[in-house]
Amino acid sequence: MHHKSELENIYVIGDVHGCFHTLQNLVAQLPQDAELIFVGDLCDKGNFSKDVIDFVIENDYKCIKGNHEHLMETYLEDAIFHDNHSPWSSDKRYGGMVTLQSYGRAHETMLKHVEWIKSLPMYIQIDKYFITHGFALPFYEHRNNPAYYNDYLLNRYEEGMEVFNEEVINIFGHCVFEEVVSGENFYGIDTGCSYGKKLTALQLGTMEVYQEAMDSRDSDYSIKELKLDHISLPDDKHTITHLRMHIDALFTDFDLVSTEVAEYIVERFGEVGKKEIENMLEKKQLFIKQAKRVLTKY
């Protein structure tokens, strides 16, 4: 059991995603002896993944494994040493390309970082505070079951979800929000730093929020989404084929089809629309998480 003063010297920090200068500015707001815990996704998207991971290791801060650490652990060595590229290291949407650039030829450092990532826990619990990467409150009872590994990395909180657990308060990242999202027993603290937004720290006990706007040096990451207002929506006479051809023609100027377009397709075309979502996934026009969200919703 932590004393109140000990708890209040612990700060949980959201997804940094390579934003080293922003992190330094945020840490400067906190007590010099503060104990920091990171919810994962230190790497990818931002320009300084190597420096962020170095900083966390050198200061012996605690960190949860995020899905981007998982990707880095899985694919980085193949990309560097075998020129064997996955979407993580070849598709800019995943953000791994800038992580590779941040290491340059510092291969020994990179390998040391990968070994460190392999050692990261899937959760940390301090008193009633249950700290994870994804929204893991629904899986608290399975916290030591490896079968739930992906849920701890990838599960998302969706607005309106009701999950009650009187034992713990889940503090998590992974899901990008404009502001910290909280309920009776959870706090989502990923506020989209690498997207030009801000980095958040949450003080345990008081649950006070500290934030820092993204330093412009840290990230040029952007994804150009194809949205509904880019599309000439078909009238009742048009078929899914017409819409598919229209989207394919437009897509050369975009990185991703937006979730709102995917939802429109399913709402408009029903089961045929669901098949089209699967086709778009195969063509890499959607992320898996988008397709899963849309297909689950409908």
C-alpha positions in Angstrom: 0.0 0.0 0.0 1.4 3.4 -1.0 1.1 6.4 1.3 -0.9 9.4 -0.1 2.4 11.4 -0.7 4.0 8.5 -2.5 1.0 8.1 -4.8 0.9 11.7 -5.6 4.6 11.7 -6.7 3.7 9.1 -9.5 2.7 10.5 -12.9 1.4 8.3 -15.7 2.3 9.6 -19.2 0.3 9.0 -22.4 1.6 7.8 -25.8 4.7 9.7 -26.6 5.2 8.4 -30.2 8.7 9.7 -30.7 8.0 13.3 -29.5 11.1 13.7 -27.5 11.1 17.5 -27.1 7.5 17.6 -26.1 8.3 14.9 -23.5 11.1 17.0 -22.1 8.9 20.0 -21.8 6.2 18.0 -20.1 8.6 16.4 -17.6 9.9 19.9 -16.8 6.4 20.7 -15.4 6.7 17.8 -12.9 8.7 17.4 -9.6 12.3 16.6 -10.2 12.0 13.4 -8.2 8.7 12.3 -9.8 8.2 8.6 -10.5 7.1 8.3 -14.1 5.1 5.5 -15.7 4.6 5.3 -19.5 1.6 3.6 -21.0 3.5 2.5 -24.1 3.8 3.6 -27.7 7.1 5.4 -27.0 8.0 4.9 -30.7 6.8 5.4 -34.3 5.1 8.4 -36.0 7.3 11.1 -34.3 10.9 11.8 -35.3 12.8 10.8 -32.2 11.8 7.3 -31.1 15.4 6.3 -30.3 15.9 9.4 -28.0 12.6 8.8 -26.2 13.4 5.1 -25.5 16.9 6.1 -24.4 15.5 8.6 -22.0 13.1 6.1 -20.4 15.8 3.4 -20.1 18.5 5.8 -18.8 16.2 7.1 -16.1 14.9 3.6 -15.2 11.3 4.7 -15.7 8.6 2.1 -15.8 6.8 1.4 -19.1 4.0 -0.8 -20.4 4.4 -2.5 -23.7 2.3 -0.8 -26.4 1.2 -2.2 -29.8 3.9 -0.1 -31.5 6.6 -1.6 -29.2 5.2 -4.9 -30.2 5.5 -4.0 -33.9 9.1 -2.7 -33.4 10.1 -5.9 -31.5 8.5 -8.1 -34.2 9.7 -6.4 -37.4 12.7 -4.1 -36.8 15.5 -6.6 -37.0 14.1 -8.1 -40.2 14.0 -4.7 -41.8 17.5 -3.7 -40.8 19.4 -6.9 -41.2 17.4 -8.9 -43.8 15.8 -6.1 -45.9 12.5 -8.0 -45.2 9.9 -5.3 -44.9 6.4 -5.5 -43.2 3.8 -2.8 -43.3 5.3 -1.4 -40.1 8.6 -0.6 -41.9 7.3 0.2 -45.4 3.9 1.8 -45.0 4.1 5.4 -43.6 0.7 5.0 -41.9 2.2 2.7 -39.3 5.0 5.2 -38.4 7.8 2.7 -38.3 9.7 4.3 -41.2 10.6 7.3 -39.1 11.6 5.0 -36.2 14.2 3.3 -38.5 15.5 6.7 -39.5 15.9 7.8 -35.9 18.3 4.9 -35.3 20.4 5.5 -38.5 23.4 3.1 -38.1 23.1 2.8 -34.3 22.5 -0.9 -34.6 23.8 -1.8 -31.1 21.5 0.7 -29.5 18.6 -0.6 -31.6 19.3 -4.2 -30.5 19.6 -3.1 -26.8 16.2 -1.3 -27.1 14.6 -4.4 -28.7 15.8 -6.6 -25.8 14.4 -4.0 -23.3 11.0 -4.0 -25.1 10.8 -7.7 -24.8 11.0 -7.3 -21.0 8.2 -4.8 -20.8 5.0 -5.8 -18.8 1.5 -5.8 -20.1 0.2 -3.9 -17.1 1.3 -2.3 -13.8 -1.0 -2.1 -10.8 -0.3 0.4 -8.0 -2.9 0.2 -5.3 -6.3 0.6 -7.1 -4.7 2.0 -10.3 -4.5 -0.5 -13.2 -2.2 0.9 -15.9 -2.3 -0.6 -19.4 -1.8 0.3 -23.0 -5.2 -0.6 -24.5 -8.5 -0.3 -22.6 -8.1 -3.4 -20.4 -10.8 -2.9 -17.8 -13.0 -5.6 -19.4 -10.1 -8.1 -19.1 -8.9 -7.3 -15.6 -9.5 -10.8 -14.3 -7.4 -12.2 -17.2 -4.5 -9.9 -16.6 -2.0 -12.8 -16.2 -3.4 -14.9 -19.1 -1.2 -14.7 -22.2 -4.3 -15.5 -24.3 -5.4 -11.8 -23.7 -2.1 -10.3 -24.9 -3.7 -8.7 -28.0 -6.6 -7.3 -26.0 -4.1 -5.6 -23.7 -2.3 -4.1 -26.7 -5.2 -3.2 -28.9 -8.6 -3.0 -27.2 -10.2 0.5 -27.6 -12.6 2.4 -25.5 -15.6 3.5 -27.5 -17.9 6.3 -26.3 -20.8 5.0 -24.2 -19.1 1.7 -23.2 -20.1 0.6 -19.7 -17.6 -1.6 -17.9 -17.8 -1.7 -14.1 -15.1 -2.9 -11.8 -15.1 -1.9 -8.1 -11.5 -3.2 -7.6 -9.5 -0.9 -9.9 -9.3 2.3 -12.0 -7.9 1.6 -15.5 -5.5 4.3 -16.8 -4.7 3.6 -20.5 -3.5 5.0 -23.8 -3.8 3.7 -27.4 -7.1 5.5 -28.1 -6.6 9.1 -29.3 -8.9 11.7 -27.7 -9.0 15.5 -27.9 -9.0 15.6 -24.1 -8.6 13.1 -21.4 -11.7 10.8 -21.3 -12.7 9.6 -17.9 -15.5 7.6 -16.2 -16.1 6.2 -12.8 -13.3 3.7 -13.1 -11.1 4.6 -16.1 -9.0 7.4 -17.6 -7.9 7.5 -21.3 -4.8 9.7 -21.6 -3.6 9.5 -25.2 -4.2 13.1 -26.4 -2.7 12.6 -29.9 0.8 14.2 -29.4 2.3 12.9 -32.6 -0.7 14.3 -34.6 0.2 17.9 -33.6 -1.9 17.8 -30.4 -0.6 17.4 -26.9 1.1 15.0 -24.5 -0.6 14.3 -21.1 0.6 13.2 -17.7 -1.9 12.1 -15.0 -1.0 12.4 -11.3 -2.1 9.5 -9.2 -4.2 10.2 -6.2 -5.3 13.7 -7.2 -5.9 12.6 -10.9 -4.7 16.1 -11.8 -3.9 16.5 -15.5 -0.6 18.1 -16.9 -0.3 18.7 -20.6 2.2 20.0 -23.2 1.4 21.0 -26.8 3.5 19.1 -29.4 6.9 20.7 -30.1 6.9 21.4 -33.9 10.3 19.6 -34.2 8.8 16.3 -33.0 6.5 15.1 -35.7 5.5 15.6 -39.3 3.2 12.7 -39.2 -0.1 13.1 -41.0 -2.6 10.8 -42.7 -4.7 12.2 -45.5 -8.2 10.6 -45.1 -10.7 10.2 -47.9 -13.9 11.5 -46.3 -17.6 11.6 -47.4 -17.3 15.2 -48.6 -14.6 14.1 -51.1 -17.0 11.6 -52.7 -19.8 12.1 -55.2 -22.3 10.0 -53.4 -24.3 7.6 -55.7 -28.0 8.1 -56.2 -30.4 5.2 -55.9 -29.6 3.9 -59.3 -25.9 3.4 -58.7 -24.4 0.2 -57.4 -21.5 -0.7 -55.1 -19.5 -1.2 -58.2 -19.9 2.5 -59.2 -18.9 3.6 -55.7 -15.9 1.2 -55.6 -14.6 2.6 -58.9 -15.0 6.1 -57.8 -13.2 5.5 -54.5 -10.4 3.6 -56.2 -9.9 6.6 -58.6 -9.8 9.1 -55.8 -7.6 7.0 -53.5 -4.4 7.7 -55.3 -4.4 11.1 -53.6 -5.1 9.8 -50.1 -3.6 7.5 -47.5 -6.7 6.1 -45.9 -10.4 5.7 -46.4 -12.1 7.3 -43.3 -14.3 5.4 -40.9 -17.3 7.6 -41.9 -17.0 6.4 -45.5 -16.8 2.7 -44.4 -19.9 3.2 -42.2 -21.8 4.8 -45.1 -21.0 1.9 -47.3 -22.3 -0.6 -44.8 -25.4 1.5 -44.0 -26.2 2.0 -47.7 -25.4 -1.5 -49.1 -25.9 -3.9 -46.1 -24.3 -7.3 -46.4 -22.9 -6.4 -49.8 -21.3 -3.3 -48.1 -19.7 -5.5 -45.5 -18.1 -7.6 -48.2 -16.8 -4.3 -49.7 -15.2 -3.4 -46.4 -13.3 -6.7 -46.5 -12.2 -5.9 -50.1 -11.0 -2.4 -49.0 -9.0 -4.0 -46.2 -7.3 -6.3 -48.7 -6.4 -3.3 -50.8 -4.9 -1.5 -47.8 -7.5 1.3 -48.0 -8.5 0.7 -44.4 -6.8 -0.2 -41.2 -7.8 -3.5 -39.5 -9.0 -1.6 -36.5 -11.4 0.5 -38.7 -12.8 -2.5 -40.4 -13.3 -4.4 -37.1 -15.0 -1.4 -35.6 -17.4 -0.9 -38.5 -18.2 -4.6 -39.0 -18.8 -5.0 -35.2 -21.1 -1.9 -35.1 -23.3 -3.2 -37.9 
